[in-house]
């Protein structure tokens, strides 16, 4: 079942001809909504990444034209039980087996571009980016949510960075974004554990900003926005100050992802077999069907 039915009827569909992203603009509340539904797997396909970046550019144009006030951008998913399962592992295996460094780096940089755009709120000071997690977010899916200015998650959702299980690490922003939320020592501990965490646990740790009841994620987003708007000027000023004291640097993200690419190219046959088994789990969870535990994805 899609979550789209809970979005207010005032929304109007955008004209963009996307195939893996459904976008709406709530002009009354100044919210741009985007729901991911990548195929054949609920991961960051090259097509989904392209559509997310194109959507971001269209929102900046909307803001700059001044025809509609867009103050919030919300990224969510319409795949039942899944926010996003991370990088395109099938593509990873192919490129690693062929040792195609340039192609792997190009994909990784595209991921960095998308996350950096979200983290810097499209370089528009009045915009706030929100990740709405209503299903499991693994690997790059969790990284992308961490990039958002605000992370809203429903109770029971599982999030984690399982890359260490196939002898790799999350190299598209986890250390940067998670480190700035919980400190780099704890971020490294989380990354090396490969553990999945419930939204409730991550809320207690300060990773999740807003904890919602199951099925009430969109409502929680609207409630958060109503509260934030009461002190919007002060809140945006505090964020601007924080971004001076703890800046998100593009060159930092790029250098880390280059380390990830070189580490990926060193993976052995055993590691690639583990990755291939995870691909089948990604495929099993890409359609609108009842959710299975994220632990099943990792039960190898």
C-alpha positions in Angstrom: 0.0 0.0 0.0 1.4 3.4 -1.0 1.7 6.2 1.6 0.6 8.7 -1.0 -3.1 8.6 0.0 -2.3 10.3 3.3 -0.9 13.4 1.6 -3.4 16.3 1.6 -5.5 16.8 -1.5 -4.3 20.3 -2.0 -1.2 18.9 -3.7 -0.8 19.2 -7.4 1.3 16.8 -9.5 4.4 18.3 -11.1 4.8 18.1 -14.9 8.1 16.2 -14.7 8.1 13.0 -16.6 9.8 10.9 -14.0 9.6 7.1 -13.9 11.1 6.4 -10.5 10.1 9.4 -8.5 6.7 10.9 -8.0 6.7 14.6 -7.0 4.1 17.0 -5.8 4.1 20.6 -4.9 1.9 21.7 -2.0 1.7 25.4 -2.8 -0.5 26.2 0.2 2.1 25.0 2.7 5.2 25.6 0.6 6.3 21.9 0.6 7.8 20.0 -2.3 7.1 16.2 -1.8 9.1 13.5 -3.6 8.3 9.8 -3.3 10.9 7.3 -4.6 9.9 4.0 -6.2 13.0 2.8 -8.0 12.9 -0.3 -10.1 13.9 -3.1 -10.7 15.1 -2.7 -7.1 14.3 -0.1 -4.4 17.9 1.2 -4.4 19.6 4.2 -5.9 19.6 3.3 -9.5 21.3 5.7 -11.9 17.9 6.7 -13.2 16.6 7.6 -9.7 19.7 9.6 -9.0 19.2 11.5 -12.2 15.6 12.2 -11.4 16.4 13.3 -7.8 19.0 15.8 -9.1 16.6 17.0 -11.8 13.9 17.5 -9.2 16.2 19.5 -7.0 17.1 21.8 -10.0 13.3 22.3 -10.7 12.7 23.3 -7.1 15.5 25.8 -7.1 14.1 27.3 -10.3 10.6 27.4 -8.6 12.2 29.3 -5.7 14.1 31.7 -7.9 11.2 32.5 -10.1 9.2 33.5 -6.9 5.9 32.2 -8.3 5.5 29.8 -5.4 7.1 29.9 -2.0 8.9 26.6 -1.4 10.2 26.4 2.2 10.5 22.6 2.6 11.5 19.7 0.5 10.5 16.2 1.7 12.0 13.0 0.3 10.1 9.8 1.1 9.2 6.5 -0.5 6.1 4.9 -1.9 7.5 1.3 -1.7 5.8 -0.4 1.2 8.2 -1.1 4.0 11.2 0.4 2.3 12.7 3.9 2.2 15.7 2.9 0.2 18.0 -0.2 0.3 21.1 1.7 -0.7 23.5 1.6 -3.6 22.9 -0.4 -6.8 24.7 -3.6 -5.7 24.2 -5.2 -9.1 26.0 -2.4 -10.8 28.7 -2.5 -8.1 29.4 -6.2 -8.8 29.6 -5.7 -12.5 32.0 -2.7 -12.3 34.2 -4.3 -9.6 34.5 -7.5 -11.6 35.6 -5.5 -14.7 37.7 -3.2 -12.5 36.1 -0.2 -14.1 37.2 2.5 -11.7 36.1 5.5 -13.7 32.5 4.2 -14.0 32.3 3.2 -10.3 33.7 6.6 -9.3 31.2 8.4 -11.6 28.3 6.6 -9.9 29.7 7.4 -6.4 30.2 11.0 -7.2 26.6 11.2 -8.5 25.5 9.9 -5.1 27.7 12.5 -3.4 26.2 15.2 -5.5 22.7 14.2 -4.5 23.5 14.1 -0.8 25.5 17.3 -0.8 22.6 19.0 -2.6 20.2 17.8 0.2 22.6 18.6 3.0 23.1 22.2 1.7 19.3 22.6 1.2 19.8 23.2 -2.5 22.0 26.2 -1.7 18.9 28.2 -0.8 19.0 29.6 2.7 15.2 29.6 3.2 14.8 25.9 2.3 14.8 23.0 4.8 15.2 19.4 3.5 13.4 16.6 5.3 13.8 12.9 5.0 10.6 10.9 5.9 11.4 7.3 6.7 8.4 5.0 6.7 10.3 1.8 6.0 13.7 0.3 6.2 16.7 2.5 5.2 19.9 0.5 4.6 23.4 1.6 3.5 23.2 4.4 1.0 19.5 4.7 1.8 20.3 5.6 5.4 23.2 7.8 4.3 20.8 9.8 2.1 18.4 10.3 5.0 21.2 11.5 7.2 22.0 14.2 4.7 18.7 15.9 5.2 18.4 18.8 7.6 15.6 17.0 9.5 15.1 13.3 9.7 11.6 12.0 10.5 11.1 8.3 11.0 8.2 6.1 12.1 8.5 3.7 15.0 9.6 0.2 14.0 11.6 1.3 10.9 15.1 -0.2 10.8 18.1 1.8 9.7 21.7 0.8 9.4 25.0 0.6 7.5 25.6 -3.1 6.7 28.5 -2.6 4.2 31.1 -4.0 6.6 29.4 -7.4 6.2 30.8 -7.6 2.7 34.1 -6.0 3.7 33.3 -2.5 2.7 32.2 0.7 4.3 29.5 3.3 3.5 31.4 5.9 1.5 28.9 8.3 0.2 28.4 10.5 3.3 27.8 8.4 6.4 31.0 9.4 8.2 30.3 13.1 7.4 26.6 13.3 8.1 26.4 10.8 11.0 29.6 12.2 12.6 28.0 15.6 12.7 24.9 14.2 14.4 26.5 11.9 17.1 30.2 12.6 17.0 32.8 10.8 14.8 33.8 8.3 17.4 30.3 6.9 17.7 29.7 7.2 14.0 32.7 5.0 13.3 31.5 2.5 15.9 28.1 2.3 14.2 29.7 1.9 10.8 32.0 -0.9 11.9 29.2 -2.8 13.7 27.0 -3.3 10.6 24.1 -3.3 13.1 20.6 -2.3 12.3 18.9 0.1 14.6 15.2 0.8 15.3 14.0 4.3 14.7 13.3 4.5 18.5 17.0 3.7 19.3 18.3 6.3 16.8 15.9 8.9 18.2 17.4 8.3 21.7 20.9 8.7 20.2 20.0 12.0 18.5 20.1 10.6 14.9 16.4 10.8 14.3 14.9 14.3 14.9 11.2 13.4 14.9 9.8 10.1 15.9 6.3 9.3 14.5 3.8 6.6 15.1 3.5 4.0 12.3 1.4 5.3 9.5 1.6 8.9 10.8 4.8 10.0 9.1 3.2 12.6 6.8 1.2 14.1 9.7 4.4 14.3 11.7 6.1 16.2 8.9 3.2 18.8 8.9 3.3 19.0 12.7 7.0 19.6 12.6 6.6 22.3 10.0 3.9 24.1 12.0 6.2 24.1 15.0 9.2 25.2 13.1 7.3 28.1 11.4 6.6 29.7 14.8 10.3 30.5 15.2 11.4 30.2 11.6 13.7 33.2 11.5 15.6 32.2 14.6 15.8 28.5 13.6 17.3 29.4 10.2 19.8 31.7 11.8 20.9 29.0 14.2 21.3 26.6 11.3 23.3 29.2 9.3 25.6 29.6 12.4 26.0 25.9 12.7 27.0 25.5 9.1 29.7 28.0 9.6 31.1 26.2 12.7 30.5 22.7 11.2 30.5 23.1 7.4 29.6 20.2 5.1 32.5 20.3 2.6 32.0 18.9 -0.9 35.7 18.1 -1.1 35.5 16.0 2.1 32.7 13.9 0.7 34.5 13.4 -2.6 37.8 12.4 -1.0 36.0 9.8 1.2 34.1 8.4 -1.7 37.4 8.0 -3.7 38.6 5.9 -0.7 35.4 3.9 -1.0 35.9 3.2 -4.7 39.5 2.0 -4.2 38.4 -0.2 -1.3 35.5 -1.6 -3.5 37.9 -2.5 -6.3 40.0 -4.6 -3.8 37.0 -6.8 -2.8 37.6 -10.6 -3.3 35.3 -13.3 -4.7 33.9 -14.1 -1.2 32.9 -10.5 -0.7 31.3 -10.3 -4.1 29.3 -13.5 -3.5 28.0 -11.9 -0.3 27.0 -8.8 -2.3 25.3 -10.9 -4.9 23.2 -12.6 -2.3 22.2 -9.2 -1.0 21.1 -8.2 -4.5 18.4 -10.9 -4.4 17.2 -9.5 -1.1 17.0 -6.0 -2.7 14.9 -7.5 -5.6 12.6 -9.3 -3.2 11.7 -6.0 -1.5 11.2 -3.7 -4.4 7.5 -4.0 -5.0 4.4 -2.8 -3.1 4.1 -5.8 -0.8 4.1 -6.4 2.9 7.3 -5.4 4.6 9.7 -8.0 5.9 12.3 -7.4 8.5 15.5 -5.7 7.4 17.2 -8.5 9.2 16.0 -10.8 6.4 18.0 -8.7 4.0 21.1 -9.6 6.0 20.3 -13.2 6.9 22.8 -14.8 4.7 
